[in-house]
Amino acid sequence: MRIIIVGAGKVGYALARHLAEDNNDVVVIEENEERRDIVQNNLDVMTLGGNGASAVNLLEAGVKDAGMLIAVTASDEVNMIACMTAKRLGVSRTIARIRNEDYAQQGDISISKTLGIDVVINPELVTALEINKILSTPSSLDIEDFADGKVRMLEVKMRPTSKIIEIPLQDLVLPKHILVAGILRNNKMIIPRGQDILKASDHVFFLGETETVKDFEQNFITTRSTKLKKVFIIGAGRVGRYLAVMLENAGFDLKIIDSDKIRCELVAGQLSKSMVLFGDATDKELLVEEGIAQADAVICLTEDDKLNMLAALLTKNLGAERTFAKVGRVEYIPIMEQIGIDVTFTPQLITAGTILRMARSDDILSMSLIEGDQAEAMEILLTEDSPVIDKQLKNIDMFTECLVGAIIRNGEVIVPTGEDYLLNGDRIVVFALHNVAKKVLVIFKGRR
């Protein structure tokens, strides 16, 4: 399928990379020459210079033969007009990144039917939802759900006192419906085998039936209580405001700190119970006075990566239980984790992953990017023409960097062994390193 991407920032680049690797015919339109050259020199895609909202440029990009247009420039207006123009030129599906809350408040009917946008992605809202999801599981670094919530992937950090470290996985006794899908060690992702062991400080990805995973997660809770209660948000930008409303509605004891008076007034106007503080989040006296030592979580959401890192480290040093930091640069993630920040996340990758779930082929029901794009978890539907139908997993020629973590059959979740067969109509969750992810469909669907 031909897919046109308007905008070659971090989100556009990530989308172009993945969609091209899925053997789509990708065309990227970007006005900025430097960003355009980065795409051209690193990806097997076609690039065009110019305004992606221009009908002339869209026609040059082959819009009449395209099945999808994704507009992810920094301008909401350009994204909206690009989708509207593409829709009128015959594109069947359009996706737009739109940040402005005023546009979002018009409602989906106005946007989709009047402007021709099929899917609207608000990056700040998507990021806030992701943080809120992680906060719902006190010990997790990340969680992802598949198969309509029947399968869950849980990322946790191994403690030196854990009873399951230093034991070969083949000898490890885990609940019946759970397996280890991946291990992140020294910033390198590993697809484990029976002889591998878990070590202290490893980030481990457990995959299994959701209710079993929820019970299993209790083994890793280190917070003062089994449920987070007191939360600080540092930064009252769009992500901070969205998250603050979610957390207040969920009953959290919430405080928000920002050094911009206007942003403080904005978030205060959206809240009724929480405290909004106008001040410097690196002011030690302010933090101590406001009880940072009793905080179950501190979430740093300013636009400055270095400030988020400093605030997270300072609050951790002052006694906060868990710290979260938003970063704009993926290369900062391992650094922040190494210095003790519990959870780091990049809105651009969260946004790209959300769009990819919608842009990928019908063969992929859902997918998630793992650890800064090092790996992917995909939910795939098997049909009667799949080459693996009626085969045992042990007899399927798979890469060592790939494993089937779950089979969903007739609504039931099976955590498979090599003895299990794959049947027509099964939905499978596959965990794969990035370098083989694009070949997964070839293995399980026979399609290139």
N, C-alpha and C positions, 0 to 999 in steps of 0.2 A: 504494500500500500504506500502511496505517496503521502507523506506528512510534511506540512509546512510549519516551521517554527519561526515565529516573529520575536526576535530578541535573543541575543547570545551572551547574556550575563551568566551567572553561576547556575541558575535554574535552567536556562535555555541550553547551556553546554551539557549539563547532566542529562537532560531529556534527549538531545541529539545523539549523545554517545550511546545511551541504552537502546533507543529506537533504531539506530543504524545497525547496532549489533544484532538486533532481532530481524535483520535483513529487510527493513523498510527502506523505501526510497525517500531519504530525508533532504529537505531544502531549508536552509537557515537564512533568514533575511535580517540584516543588522546594519545600522547606519554607521556605528563606530568602527573605524578601520582596524584599530588594534584588537578589539574583541573578535572581529570577523576573521582576522588573520590567525588568531589562536585556534579557532574552530577549523579553519581551512588546513592548518598545518598539522593538526592532531587527530582529526576525525575523517572518516571516509564518507563525507557528505558534500553536497553542493552548497555554496554560499553566494548570496547576492547582497550588494550594497544598496542602501536606500531605505525609505520609509515603508514599513510593512503594512501600513494602512492604505497605501496607494494601490488602486486597482491596476495600474500599469505594472507595478512591481509584482503584484500577486499573479497577474497573467504571465509575466516572464518566468515566475517560479513554477508555472504549470498548475495553477489553482484549479483549472477545469478538470484535471485528471486526479486531483487530490481527494483523499477520503476524509482527511482531518486537517484542521488548522489549530495550532496552539499559540496563543499570543501571551508572551511573558516579558514584555518590556517593562521599564520602570514607570511608564506612563499608563495610567488606567484608561485615559481617553484613546490613546493609540491602540491599546488592546481591544477596546470595545468597537472602535471603528473598523479595525482589521477583521474582527469576527463578523461584523455586520456586512462588510464588503464581500468577504469570502462566502458567506451564506448566500448572498444574492448572485454570486458567480457559480453557485452549484455545489459547494462543499457540504457534505451531509452532517458533519459533526464539528463543532467549534468549542474550544475551551479558552477561557480568559482569566488571567490573574488580575484581580481587582482589589485594591487596598482601601479605597475611600469608603468610609462608613456611610456617607450620604448616599452613594450609589447603591450600596448594599441594602439600605433601608427602603429602596423603591420596591423591593420584593422580587421574587424569582419570576413571576408572571410577566412583569414589565420588562425585565432584562431579557428573558429568553424569547419572548414573542415579538417584542418591538425591535430589539437590537440584534436578534439572531444569534444569541449566545446560548449554547446548550448547557454548559457547565461553568459555574463561576467559582474560582478558588480564591479565598481570602487568606494570604500567607500567615498573617498575624493570628487569625482565628484558628487556623489549622495548628499552628504552633502551640497556642494556649490549650487547645483540646488535647494535644499530645502530652503536655506537662501535666494536665489534670488527670489524664489516664495513668501516668506513672505514679502520681501522688496517691492514687487509689490502692496501690500495693506498696506498703511501707518499706520493704527491703529491696525492691526491684530497681534496676538501672533503666530498664525498658521493658515494655510488654507489647506484644502484637497478637491480635486475634484473627483466626481464619475459620472458614466453614461456618459462617453465620454464628460465630461465637462458640462453636463446639470444641475448637482446638486453640490452645494458647501457647505462645512462646514467651518464656520468662528469662530475662537476663539478670544475673546476680553476680556479686563479687565474693569469691571464696575467702573466708577468714582463716587465719592460722589455726584456730581452735575447731574448725569444722571437722566433723566425724567422717566426711566422705572424701577428704583429700588423701593423696599418696596411696590410693588403692587402684589397681588396674580396673578399668571400666568393666571388663568381662567378669570381675569378681565383685563388683559393686552392687549392693542390693538397693534398688530404687523401687518406688511404687510401680505396680503393674502397668499403668498407662502413661509412663513417662520415660523419655530417653534423653541423652545428652546429644544435642544437634551440632553444637559448635563450641570451641574454646578460643578466646582471645587472650594470647599470652605475649607480652612484650610488643604489643601493637601488631601482632601477626595472627590472622585467623587460621584455625586448624579445624578440619573435619575429623573428628576422633574415630579411632578404631579400638578394638577390644583391649589392646595392650597399653593404650594411653592412660595416663593418670591425671587427676585434677591437682593443681598446686595452689598454695596460698597466693592470693592476689589475682588469680585467673578470673577473667570475666567468662562465665559459663552460661550457655544458652540451653535451657531445658525446654523440651517440646512435648506436649501431650494433651490428654483430655482436660478440658478447662477446669472442671470442678476438682479433679485430682491435683492439677497444678496449683490451684488456689490453696488447697490444704497443705501441699508440699512447701509452698512459699513461706509458711509459718516457721519453718526450720531456719530461715535466714534473717528473721526480724531482729534487728539490733537497736531499734529506736526505743525511746523511753516507754512507749506504750504500743499496743498492737495497732493503734490507729493514730495518724498524725492529727494534731489539734492546733498547735500554734505555728503560724507561718508568716514569714516576712517576704514581701516582694520589694525588690530594689529596682526602680525604674517604672514610671507610670506612662510609658509609651503605649502604643496600640496593643501589643502583646500583654503588657502588664494590666491594662484596663480590662481587656477581655477576661484574663485569668482571675483578676480580683472579683469580678462579678460572679464568675463560676464558683470560686472558693467561698465567698460570702453566702451564696445561696446554698452551698453544701454544709454550712454551719461552722466553718473554720474560724478560729480566733486569729484575725488577720490585721497586719499592719503594713502600710505601703510607704516607702521613702523615695522622694525624688527631689532633686535640686532645682527643678523648674516649677515656678509658682503656678503657671498656667496649667501645666499637666496635673499638678496636685489638685487644682480646682476642678478640672475635668473629671478626674477619677472620683473625687469626693462627691460630685454631683450624681454619680452613678451608684453610690453605695449608701447604706443607711445605718449600718452597725460598725463597720470597720474604721480603724484610725488611719488617717493620712497625715504624714509628717513631711513638712517642707524642710529639707536639710541635706547634709552631705553624708552619703552612705559609708564613707570611710572615716567619719568622725567617731573615734572610739568612745568618747564620753556619751555621745548621743545613743550609740548602740547599746552600751552597758546600761544606761538609764532606762532604755525601753525594753530591757529584759531579753537581749539577744541570746544569753546563755541558756534560756529555757526554750529557745526556738527548736521545733522539730524539723523545720526545713526553712532554708533561705534561698530564694530564687532570684538570681541576678539577671535583669533583662534590659539593661541600658544599651545604647547603640555603640558603646565603646568596649571592645573586647578586653582591653587591658584593665579598664575599670571593673568590669565584671569579674575578672580573674582576681584582682586585688580585693574587692569586696567579699568574694567567696572565701578567699584565704583568711581574711581578717575575721569574718564572722565565725568561721570554723575554729580559729584560734581562740575566740572568745567563748566558745562552748556550744555553738549551734550543732545540732545532730547531723543534718544532711545539707549539702550545698549543691545548688544547680547553677550553671552558667551558660548563657547564650553566647555563641561565637559566630562570627561571620565567615571565618576562614577555617576550612576543614583541617588544615595542617596544625591548628592550635589544639585540636581535640586530644591527641595523645599526650601533649605537654601538660594540659590542665589535669588530665587524669593521673599523670605521674606525680604531680605535686599535691595530690590529695583532694581535688574537687570530685565530688561523688558522681554527678551527672552533668555531662556537657551535651549540647545539641546545637544544630545548625538549621535555622529556619529554611534556608534555601534547599537543603537536602530533604527536609520534611515535606516541603512544597513539591519538589520534584517527584518524590516517592508517591505522594497523593495523586499527582497528575498521571504518573505512569500506571497506577492501578486502573485508571480510566482509559488510558490511551493504548494499553497493550491489547493484543488480539483476544478474541473470544475464548481461545484455548486457556488463557491465564485468567482465573476467576478473581484472584487478588495477589498482591505481592508487596514486599517491604524491602527497603534498602537497609542493610545492617552495617553498623560501625563505619560510618563515613564511606559507604559504598564498597566495603571490602567483600561483602557477601550479599546474597539475596535469598529470601524465603518466598516461594511461589506456591500458590494453590492451583492445581491443574486438573481439568476434567478429562477423564479417559473415555474415549468412544470406541465403537466396534472396529474402527479402522486403525486403532493404535497398535503399533507393532509389539507392545508388551502385554497385550491382553492374554490371559490364561497362562502367563509365565510366572515362575517363582522369582522373587527378588534376587536370590543368589545366582540365578541363571541369566540375569539381565546385565549386559555389558555396560557398566556405569564407570564414570571416572571416580578416582579415590577422593576427589574434591567435592563430591556430591553424595547426598544420602536422602532416602525417603523417610521422613520422620513421622508421618501419620497417613493412614488411609481412612477415609470417611465412606462408609458403605451402609446404605439404607438408614441413614441418620445415626449410625453407631460409629464410634471412633476406635480404630485399631492402631496401636503402636506396634509396627511390624518387626518381624525377624526375617532372616533370609529365607525361611520356609514358607512365608506367606505368598499367596498368589495375587496378581492384579486382575480385576474383572471389569468388564464393560459397565460404565456408569459410575465407577469409583471416582472419588475426588481425592487427590493425593497432595500432601504438603512436602515440598522438596526444599532442602537447605543446600545451597551451592556457593562455592567461592566465585568471585566475579569472573575469573578467567575462564570458567566453564559454564557460567549461567546461560550464556547465549546458545549453548549446545543442548540444554536440557530438553527443549521441545523436539529436537531431532531424536533424542533417545525415547521419549515417552509418546510423542505424536507422529514421528516419522516425517516431520516437515521442516524445511529449511527456510 
